[in-house]
Amino acid sequence: MTQNEHFKIIFQVFKELAPVPTSGIVTVTLLSCLLFGVQTYFNFTQGVLSVGASVFQNGHLHRLLTYPLYHKDLAQLLLSVTTLVLLGGSLEKGFGTVRFLFVFLLLSTTTGLFYSFVDLMQSDSDQSHADGLLPVALACVAVTTMHTKMTRGFLCGVSFPTMALPWVLLLITTALTPHSVLPCNIIGILVGWVYGKGRLSLADLTEARARVLEKTMPFKLLRSISGVMFVPASTEERRKTLLPQINPTPGSYPVQAYAPLSSINTADPTAKFYEGWQNSTNTPLSTSTPPLIPHGHGPAHSFGLSHGHSSELSSGHSCSHNHSHGQQ
């Protein structure tokens, strides 16, 4: 086998095992990378698109929309995107791509609005700007925990209640991600819980409206992109997309092979067992002994046992018939 064939096999195995990226996660990732490239090229002032007290002090309401896509450096961008991919993919598969993008926008703006109000209440020395995808990713985890039926979760072999999962991830991601603001991350989890309980249902996007929006131009373009999974808003279509029906070709599955009657050793007619199975030719064909029926069982059990007894009789007759032909 040549080296190119080895690489082809490795690539095929990786392609089969690697999860298919979803359209919503890819869209948010591309927008974050695009904004990071623009701010690096034009050398934006650090924190120019972050959220904080300046939203109310200077009227920078546009920061409520831009702060989750804004990252101060490359390390923050990579870790934030990785966190969103690992923690937000399940929410998109449960809601659909259109609803996920809408929920992402709703959670991010609500989190930014509450954090800006909290930051405004603090003194000037304690004020800090928040940005990045981490607060929204934690909010997505909180929404997922509110919709799941699992009572306990596992992380690195440790079992804990499912409702504690966002807080465990909060400690891990806040410690690893640079420029992360702990109060903003906490507010993101609380906003996710509020949304999961249905408190923001008036501002939510229904499934019927999401199905209509899927037919518009921006989402039709996402659906046509190959190599990316577009999750439909409809429950039935989403189930077919995530759980495709497997139709195996006839003969693709192995079946149990049975030895033909001609392969039975007829030289020893007194043998009671053949390959671990009782030889029915040595079973006495007596009609006087009724089949054993457990006490208290009804006719259904008698029928099953009689059927098995008749099958044994017919099998014994076939074996005897074959034995007689062999002797001839």
N, C-alpha and C positions, 0 to 999 in steps of 0.2 A: 504494500500500500504506500503510495507516494505521500509527500508532505502536504500537497494541495488537497488530497482526499481526506487527510487527517483534519485539516482546517475546516473543510466542508462539513465533516461529521460533527465537530465541536460547535460550529455555528448553528447547525440544525438542532442540536440538543439544547443549546442556549435559547434558540428561538422558540422551542417547544415549552421550556421551563419558565422563561421570563414572562411576567404578566404584561398584557397589552395595555398601554397607557390610554387613559380616557380623555375625551376631547376637552372637558372642562378644566382638568388639571393642566393639560398641555397649553391651553389658552392662557391661563393665569401665569404659567411659567414663562411663556414667550413674552407676555406683556411686561413682566418683571425684568427679564433680561434686556428687552428693548429699552425700557426706561433707564436701566443701569448703564447701558451703552451711551444713551443720549446725555445723561448727567456726567458721565466720565469724559465724553468728548467736549462738551461745553463747560466743564469744570464748574458745576453748580456749587453754590454755598451749602455746606453740610447742614442738614436739617431743614432745608428750604421747603420740602414737601412732607415733613413729619407733622404729626398731630400733637396738640398740646393746648396750653392756655391761649396761644395766639389765635386759635380758631374763633374765640369770642372777643379777645382784645383787639385784634386787627381785622376781624371779619374774613379770615381765610377759610371759608367754608369748603373750598375746592380740595383742601387737604384731607377731608373726610373720605374722599374718593381715591386719592393718590397715595395715602400713607401705607396701605398694605403692599403696594407694588414698589415702594421706594426702599432702597437699602443703602447703607452708608459705605460698605466695602464689599469685596467679593466673597469673603468668608461668611458674612451675614447672609448674602444672597444664596450661596450654595446650601448652607444649613437650613435656611428657611424653606427653600424649595424642597429639600429632602424631607423635612418635617411634614410639609403639606402633602407630598406624594404618599408618604406612609400613613398619615392619619386622616386625610381627607378623601381618599379614593373610595372608601366604603360608603361615605355619605352620597357621593355622586352615583354610585351603583344602586343605591336605594331610592334616590329621588329622580334621577335622570339628569342629563347634561344641562338642559335649559333651567330646570328648577334649582340645580346646584349653583349655577352662575348667579341666579337671582338671590338665593340664600346667602351665597358668599358676599354679595353686595350688601344685603340687608344686615348681616352679622357684622361686617367690617364697619359700616357707617354707624350702626348703633353702638358698637364698642368704642369707636373713636369719639363719638359724641359724649358718652358718659365719662370717658377718660379725660376729655378736654374740660369737662365741668369739674371733675375731681382735681385736676391740675390747676385749675383757676382758683380753687379754694386754698391751695397751698401758698406758702410764702415764695418770694421770687428766688430765693436761694435753693429751695427744694424742687422747683419746677424742672421737668425733664421732658424731652420730646420722645414720642414713641413712633416706631415704624416697623415695617416688615410683615411677613406672612404668619409669624408665630401666633399672635393673638387670635387670628381667624382660624388657624389650624386647631388650636385648643378648643375654640368654640365649636368646631365641627365634631370633635371628639365628644364634647358634652351633649350635642344633639344626638349623636349615635348612641350614647349610653342611655338616653331617655327613651329611645325607640326599640332597644334590644330587649329580649326576654331572658337573657343570661343574667344570673344573679351574682356570679363570681367570674373573675378574669384571672389570667396568668400572664406574668411578665418575668422573663428570665428564670422560670421555674418557681416563682413565688406566687401564691394564690392570695387574692384580696377581693373585696367587694367591687362589683362593676362600677358603682357610683364613685369609687375612689380612684378610678383609672385616670381621669383628667388631672387630678391633683398630683398623682405620681409622675405623670408625664410633664406636669408643670415644673416640678423640681428638676427633672432631668434636662429638659429643653432650655430652661432659663439659665442653668449652669453652663450649658455647652454653647449656646448661641450668643455671639457677641452683640452688644448694644441692645439687648432685650431689656424691657422695663417690666418688672414684676407686677406692679399695680395694674398695668394695662392687660397683662396676661390673665390676671385674676378676674378682671372685669369681662374679658372674653369668655371665660368659662361660665360665669354667671349669666351672661347674655345668651349663651348656648343653652343653658338649662331653662331659661325663661322661654326661649323659642320652642324648645322641646316639649314644654308643658302646654303649648298652644296659646300663650299670652299675646303673641304677635300675629294671630291669625288674620286680623284685619289687613295687615300689610303683606300677607303671604300670597304666593302665586299658586293658584289651583292647578290641578292636573289638566283640566279641560282647557284652560288658557295656555298652559305650556304646550299642549298638543297643537294648538293653533300657531303659536310662535315658532314651532319647529319647521313650519312650512315657509317661513320668511327667509329672506336672502342670507343674513349672517349665519344662521344655523343650518341652512341648506348647504352652505359652503363647508361647514364643519362636518356635516354628514358625508360629504363626498371625498374627504381626505382619507387616503388609504394608509393602513398601518396604525390608525388611531380608532379607538372604540367610541362611537357616539351612542350614548345610552338613551333610549327613547323615554318619553315621559309617561306613556301608557304602561300600565302594569303588565298587561298581556305581552306587549311587544318587548318590554324590558326583560320579562322572564325568558322569552325566546332568544334574546340577544345574549344574556348572561348564562343561561342554561340551555344551550342548543341540544336538540334531540339527536341522539346517535342512532343511525340506521346502518348497522353492519351488513356487509355483503354476505350472502349465503356461503357457508363453509369457512368464514374467517375465524370463528371460534372453535377451539378443539372440543371434541366430543369423546365420551368414554367408549373405548373399543371393547367389544365382547368377543370371546373366543367362539368360533363356529362349532357346531356339534361334531363335525368330522375331526376336529383337533383333540377331542376327548380320548384319552387312552382307554380303548376297549379291551385291552389284553387282560386287565384285572377287573372282572365284573363284580368282585366282592368288595372293591374299594368303597368306603363310605364317604370319603371327602375327595374333592378335586380342587386344587388350588385354594384351599381354605373354605370351599363351599360344600354343603352336604349334597351327596349324590342322590338324586331323587329316585334312581332306579332301584335303590335298596330300601326305599320306604314302602312298607306294606300297604297295599291298596285295600283297606278295610272300610267297608261302609257301615259296619256295625258300631264302630266307635265314633260317636259324634264329636265335633270340634268343641274345645274347651271354651266356654263363655263365662266371663267373669260375672260374679253374683251381682245382681242389681242393674246390669246393662240392658239396654233395650234392643230392638230389632236392628237398629243401625249398626251396632257392633257385630251382631250375628251375621249381618250381610257382608260386612267387610271380611270377617274371618272365613266365611264360607267361600267367598270369592277367591281368597288366597289359597284355600285348600283345593279348589277346582283348578286353579292355575297350576298348582303343584302336580295335580293328577295329569293334566294335559302335558306338562313338561316331561313327566315320567313316561308317558305313553310315547312321546316323540323320541326320547332316549332309547326306549326299548325297541322301537321300530327301527331305529338307526343301527342298533346293535345286531338285530336279526339280519339286516342287509349285509352287515360286515361279515357275519359268519357264513352267509351264502357266498 
